[in-house]
Structure formats: C-alpha cells, structure tokens
Amino acid sequence: MTRIGVLSDTHGLLDKRVFEHFKDVDEIWHAGDIGSEDVLRRLREFKPTRAVFGNMDSGDVRYSLSEFYRFKVEDVNVLMTHIGGYPGHYNPWLIPWFKKSLEAKMTNDQSQINNVIDLFVCGHSHILKVQYDSQFKFLTMNPGAAGKQGWQPCQTLLRFTIDGSKIDNLEVIELERL
C-alpha cells in the first residue's frame, strides 16, 4: 500500500501544516503552480515528490519539471498536469490521450498498456474536485489550492492510498486561512 499526499497551486507558499498532514504519506504529488524552487526543494527534502510545472511557474521550476507526467504507482497508471479540466470540460489537447486510454482499456490490448490512464490529477482552478469520469473510465482529482493566492475560502489538500489497483481512503484536508 502506498500513501499519497496531493497538493497544487502553492504559488510560493508552503504552509507548515502541509508537513503535519503529509507526515505519514509515502509520496507527495504537486500538480503545478509551485511558485518557487524553494517550495519544491523543501517538499523533496521531506518526502519523495513528483511534480509538474504550472502556467505561473518560471525559471528553475519550469526548467526542472515537465508539463505532463505519466507514471505508475503499484497498479495505477497516473497522468498529472496542471491545466486539465474535469469530466466534460477537459482541455482539448488531452482528449486524444484519453481516447487512447479508453481504447486500450476496452480492447484489453496489452501492447497499449502504456496508454492507460486510471487516475488523472490536475490543478489550476483552485477548486477541489474529485470525480469519476464515466466516459473515459478514470478517476479525476484536483486538490484545489494549498496556497493563499486566489479567492478560495480555505487551503485544501488531498490524501489517499493506492493498494494494487485500488484507490481508497480519500481524505479532504481543509486548512483555515491564517
């Protein structure tokens, strides 16, 4: 079993409460708009961290990360990007990837296994949303915003587990804005 902590849109602010809430996770995933190399460094010093750059990232953050990150944790195939959208409202450049994933799942074609997406993670909107996409047959997660930039009433994080192919124990963490 792998315990995951997900955050996005820190915009240069890494609230110390993140470390408390992620103390028992095995990995941290940051879905972009990190805001500074210092935030990324502190996360990486704390736990193994996977991240993508966001539209507001520049300099070392942008150059050290990619816009899209495909990886596998246990039996779950993950695609992470910053600007992704949500079921029925995805950014158009993602649709071909999603169609390839669906085709690979429907045909059970093992030669296409690298195209499969089981979990799609994005940020950008500052709106926490976890939703199953019944069209493309994967779970979408947007952890909202862990930073203070924007209009959101509280900072949000997600925590969950992956056990084989099962995504479970999802927790929404709300941090009061100080």
Contacts in CASP RR format, 6 or more apart in sequence:
PFRMAT RR
TARGET T0000
AUTHOR 0000-0000-0000
METHOD contacts of the structure
MODEL  1
MTRIGVLSDTHGLLDKRVFEHFKDVDEIWHAGDIGSEDVLRRLREFKPTR
AVFGNMDSGDVRYSLSEFYRFKVEDVNVLMTHIGGYPGHYNPWLIPWFKK
SLEAKMTNDQSQINNVIDLFVCGHSHILKVQYDSQFKFLTMNPGAAGKQG
WQPCQTLLRFTIDGSKIDNLEVIELERL
1 161 0 8 1.000
1 162 0 8 1.000
1 163 0 8 1.000
1 164 0 8 1.000
2 26 0 8 1.000
2 27 0 8 1.000
2 73 0 8 1.000
2 74 0 8 1.000
2 161 0 8 1.000
2 162 0 8 1.000
2 163 0 8 1.000
3 24 0 8 1.000
3 25 0 8 1.000
3 26 0 8 1.000
3 27 0 8 1.000
3 159 0 8 1.000
3 160 0 8 1.000
3 161 0 8 1.000
4 25 0 8 1.000
4 26 0 8 1.000
4 27 0 8 1.000
4 28 0 8 1.000
4 29 0 8 1.000
4 73 0 8 1.000
4 159 0 8 1.000
4 160 0 8 1.000
4 161 0 8 1.000
4 162 0 8 1.000
5 22 0 8 1.000
5 25 0 8 1.000
5 27 0 8 1.000
5 28 0 8 1.000
5 29 0 8 1.000
5 157 0 8 1.000
5 158 0 8 1.000
5 159 0 8 1.000
5 160 0 8 1.000
6 28 0 8 1.000
6 29 0 8 1.000
6 30 0 8 1.000
6 31 0 8 1.000
6 121 0 8 1.000
6 141 0 8 1.000
6 143 0 8 1.000
6 157 0 8 1.000
6 158 0 8 1.000
6 159 0 8 1.000
6 160 0 8 1.000
7 18 0 8 1.000
7 28 0 8 1.000
7 29 0 8 1.000
7 30 0 8 1.000
7 31 0 8 1.000
7 143 0 8 1.000
7 146 0 8 1.000
7 157 0 8 1.000
7 158 0 8 1.000
8 30 0 8 1.000
8 31 0 8 1.000
8 32 0 8 1.000
8 33 0 8 1.000
8 82 0 8 1.000
8 122 0 8 1.000
8 123 0 8 1.000
8 124 0 8 1.000
8 142 0 8 1.000
8 143 0 8 1.000
8 144 0 8 1.000
8 145 0 8 1.000
8 146 0 8 1.000
9 31 0 8 1.000
9 32 0 8 1.000
9 33 0 8 1.000
9 123 0 8 1.000
9 124 0 8 1.000
9 126 0 8 1.000
9 144 0 8 1.000
9 145 0 8 1.000
9 146 0 8 1.000
9 147 0 8 1.000
9 149 0 8 1.000
10 30 0 8 1.000
10 33 0 8 1.000
10 34 0 8 1.000
10 35 0 8 1.000
10 39 0 8 1.000
10 145 0 8 1.000
10 146 0 8 1.000
10 147 0 8 1.000
11 33 0 8 1.000
11 34 0 8 1.000
11 35 0 8 1.000
11 56 0 8 1.000
11 145 0 8 1.000
11 147 0 8 1.000
11 148 0 8 1.000
11 149 0 8 1.000
12 34 0 8 1.000
12 35 0 8 1.000
12 36 0 8 1.000
12 38 0 8 1.000
12 39 0 8 1.000
12 147 0 8 1.000
13 39 0 8 1.000
13 146 0 8 1.000
13 147 0 8 1.000
13 148 0 8 1.000
13 149 0 8 1.000
14 38 0 8 1.000
14 39 0 8 1.000
14 42 0 8 1.000
14 43 0 8 1.000
14 146 0 8 1.000
15 146 0 8 1.000
15 147 0 8 1.000
15 155 0 8 1.000
15 175 0 8 1.000
17 175 0 8 1.000
18 146 0 8 1.000
18 157 0 8 1.000
19 46 0 8 1.000
21 157 0 8 1.000
21 159 0 8 1.000
21 173 0 8 1.000
21 175 0 8 1.000
22 28 0 8 1.000
22 46 0 8 1.000
22 47 0 8 1.000
22 157 0 8 1.000
22 159 0 8 1.000
25 47 0 8 1.000
25 159 0 8 1.000
26 47 0 8 1.000
26 48 0 8 1.000
27 47 0 8 1.000
27 48 0 8 1.000
27 49 0 8 1.000
27 50 0 8 1.000
27 73 0 8 1.000
28 43 0 8 1.000
28 46 0 8 1.000
28 47 0 8 1.000
28 48 0 8 1.000
28 49 0 8 1.000
28 50 0 8 1.000
29 49 0 8 1.000
29 50 0 8 1.000
29 51 0 8 1.000
29 80 0 8 1.000
29 121 0 8 1.000
30 40 0 8 1.000
30 43 0 8 1.000
30 49 0 8 1.000
30 50 0 8 1.000
30 51 0 8 1.000
30 52 0 8 1.000
31 51 0 8 1.000
31 52 0 8 1.000
31 80 0 8 1.000
31 81 0 8 1.000
31 82 0 8 1.000
31 121 0 8 1.000
31 122 0 8 1.000
31 123 0 8 1.000
31 124 0 8 1.000
31 142 0 8 1.000
31 143 0 8 1.000
32 51 0 8 1.000
32 52 0 8 1.000
32 53 0 8 1.000
32 54 0 8 1.000
32 57 0 8 1.000
32 82 0 8 1.000
32 123 0 8 1.000
32 124 0 8 1.000
33 54 0 8 1.000
33 55 0 8 1.000
33 56 0 8 1.000
33 57 0 8 1.000
33 82 0 8 1.000
33 123 0 8 1.000
33 124 0 8 1.000
34 40 0 8 1.000
34 51 0 8 1.000
34 53 0 8 1.000
34 54 0 8 1.000
34 57 0 8 1.000
34 61 0 8 1.000
34 65 0 8 1.000
35 56 0 8 1.000
35 57 0 8 1.000
35 61 0 8 1.000
36 61 0 8 1.000
37 59 0 8 1.000
37 60 0 8 1.000
37 61 0 8 1.000
37 64 0 8 1.000
40 49 0 8 1.000
40 51 0 8 1.000
40 61 0 8 1.000
40 64 0 8 1.000
40 65 0 8 1.000
43 49 0 8 1.000
43 51 0 8 1.000
50 69 0 8 1.000
50 71 0 8 1.000
50 80 0 8 1.000
51 65 0 8 1.000
51 69 0 8 1.000
52 65 0 8 1.000
52 66 0 8 1.000
52 67 0 8 1.000
52 68 0 8 1.000
52 69 0 8 1.000
52 80 0 8 1.000
52 81 0 8 1.000
52 82 0 8 1.000
53 61 0 8 1.000
53 62 0 8 1.000
53 65 0 8 1.000
53 66 0 8 1.000
53 67 0 8 1.000
53 82 0 8 1.000
54 62 0 8 1.000
54 67 0 8 1.000
54 82 0 8 1.000
54 83 0 8 1.000
54 124 0 8 1.000
55 82 0 8 1.000
55 83 0 8 1.000
55 124 0 8 1.000
57 65 0 8 1.000
67 81 0 8 1.000
67 82 0 8 1.000
68 79 0 8 1.000
68 80 0 8 1.000
68 81 0 8 1.000
69 78 0 8 1.000
69 79 0 8 1.000
69 80 0 8 1.000
69 81 0 8 1.000
70 77 0 8 1.000
70 78 0 8 1.000
70 79 0 8 1.000
70 80 0 8 1.000
70 114 0 8 1.000
71 77 0 8 1.000
71 78 0 8 1.000
71 80 0 8 1.000
72 78 0 8 1.000
73 162 0 8 1.000
74 162 0 8 1.000
74 163 0 8 1.000
74 164 0 8 1.000
74 165 0 8 1.000
75 118 0 8 1.000
75 164 0 8 1.000
75 165 0 8 1.000
76 118 0 8 1.000
76 119 0 8 1.000
76 162 0 8 1.000
76 164 0 8 1.000
76 165 0 8 1.000
76 167 0 8 1.000
77 116 0 8 1.000
77 117 0 8 1.000
77 118 0 8 1.000
77 119 0 8 1.000
78 117 0 8 1.000
78 118 0 8 1.000
78 119 0 8 1.000
78 120 0 8 1.000
78 121 0 8 1.000
79 97 0 8 1.000
79 117 0 8 1.000
79 119 0 8 1.000
79 120 0 8 1.000
79 121 0 8 1.000
80 120 0 8 1.000
80 121 0 8 1.000
80 122 0 8 1.000
81 94 0 8 1.000
81 121 0 8 1.000
81 122 0 8 1.000
82 122 0 8 1.000
82 123 0 8 1.000
82 124 0 8 1.000
83 91 0 8 1.000
83 122 0 8 1.000
83 123 0 8 1.000
83 124 0 8 1.000
84 90 0 8 1.000
84 91 0 8 1.000
84 94 0 8 1.000
84 120 0 8 1.000
84 122 0 8 1.000
84 123 0 8 1.000
84 124 0 8 1.000
85 91 0 8 1.000
85 122 0 8 1.000
85 124 0 8 1.000
85 125 0 8 1.000
85 140 0 8 1.000
85 142 0 8 1.000
86 125 0 8 1.000
86 129 0 8 1.000
86 131 0 8 1.000
86 140 0 8 1.000
86 142 0 8 1.000
87 131 0 8 1.000
87 132 0 8 1.000
87 133 0 8 1.000
87 134 0 8 1.000
87 135 0 8 1.000
87 136 0 8 1.000
87 140 0 8 1.000
88 133 0 8 1.000
88 135 0 8 1.000
90 98 0 8 1.000
97 115 0 8 1.000
97 117 0 8 1.000
98 117 0 8 1.000
98 136 0 8 1.000
98 138 0 8 1.000
99 136 0 8 1.000
100 112 0 8 1.000
100 115 0 8 1.000
101 115 0 8 1.000
101 116 0 8 1.000
101 117 0 8 1.000
101 136 0 8 1.000
101 137 0 8 1.000
101 138 0 8 1.000
102 135 0 8 1.000
102 136 0 8 1.000
102 137 0 8 1.000
103 109 0 8 1.000
103 112 0 8 1.000
103 115 0 8 1.000
104 112 0 8 1.000
104 113 0 8 1.000
104 115 0 8 1.000
104 116 0 8 1.000
105 116 0 8 1.000
105 137 0 8 1.000
117 136 0 8 1.000
117 138 0 8 1.000
118 138 0 8 1.000
118 139 0 8 1.000
118 165 0 8 1.000
118 167 0 8 1.000
119 138 0 8 1.000
119 139 0 8 1.000
119 140 0 8 1.000
119 141 0 8 1.000
119 167 0 8 1.000
120 133 0 8 1.000
120 138 0 8 1.000
120 139 0 8 1.000
120 140 0 8 1.000
120 141 0 8 1.000
121 140 0 8 1.000
121 141 0 8 1.000
121 142 0 8 1.000
121 143 0 8 1.000
122 140 0 8 1.000
122 141 0 8 1.000
122 142 0 8 1.000
123 142 0 8 1.000
123 143 0 8 1.000
123 144 0 8 1.000
124 142 0 8 1.000
125 142 0 8 1.000
125 144 0 8 1.000
126 144 0 8 1.000
126 145 0 8 1.000
126 150 0 8 1.000
126 151 0 8 1.000
126 152 0 8 1.000
127 142 0 8 1.000
127 144 0 8 1.000
127 152 0 8 1.000
128 142 0 8 1.000
128 143 0 8 1.000
128 144 0 8 1.000
128 156 0 8 1.000
128 158 0 8 1.000
128 172 0 8 1.000
129 140 0 8 1.000
129 141 0 8 1.000
129 142 0 8 1.000
129 144 0 8 1.000
130 139 0 8 1.000
130 140 0 8 1.000
130 141 0 8 1.000
130 142 0 8 1.000
130 158 0 8 1.000
130 170 0 8 1.000
130 172 0 8 1.000
131 139 0 8 1.000
131 140 0 8 1.000
132 138 0 8 1.000
132 139 0 8 1.000
132 140 0 8 1.000
133 139 0 8 1.000
133 140 0 8 1.000
139 167 0 8 1.000
141 158 0 8 1.000
143 156 0 8 1.000
143 157 0 8 1.000
143 158 0 8 1.000
144 152 0 8 1.000
144 156 0 8 1.000
145 152 0 8 1.000
145 155 0 8 1.000
145 156 0 8 1.000
146 155 0 8 1.000
146 156 0 8 1.000
146 157 0 8 1.000
146 175 0 8 1.000
147 155 0 8 1.000
148 155 0 8 1.000
148 177 0 8 1.000
153 177 0 8 1.000
154 174 0 8 1.000
154 175 0 8 1.000
154 176 0 8 1.000
154 177 0 8 1.000
155 174 0 8 1.000
155 175 0 8 1.000
155 177 0 8 1.000
156 172 0 8 1.000
156 173 0 8 1.000
156 174 0 8 1.000
156 175 0 8 1.000
157 172 0 8 1.000
157 173 0 8 1.000
157 175 0 8 1.000
158 170 0 8 1.000
158 171 0 8 1.000
158 172 0 8 1.000
158 173 0 8 1.000
159 169 0 8 1.000
159 170 0 8 1.000
159 171 0 8 1.000
159 173 0 8 1.000
160 167 0 8 1.000
160 168 0 8 1.000
160 169 0 8 1.000
160 170 0 8 1.000
160 171 0 8 1.000
161 167 0 8 1.000
161 168 0 8 1.000
161 169 0 8 1.000
162 168 0 8 1.000
END
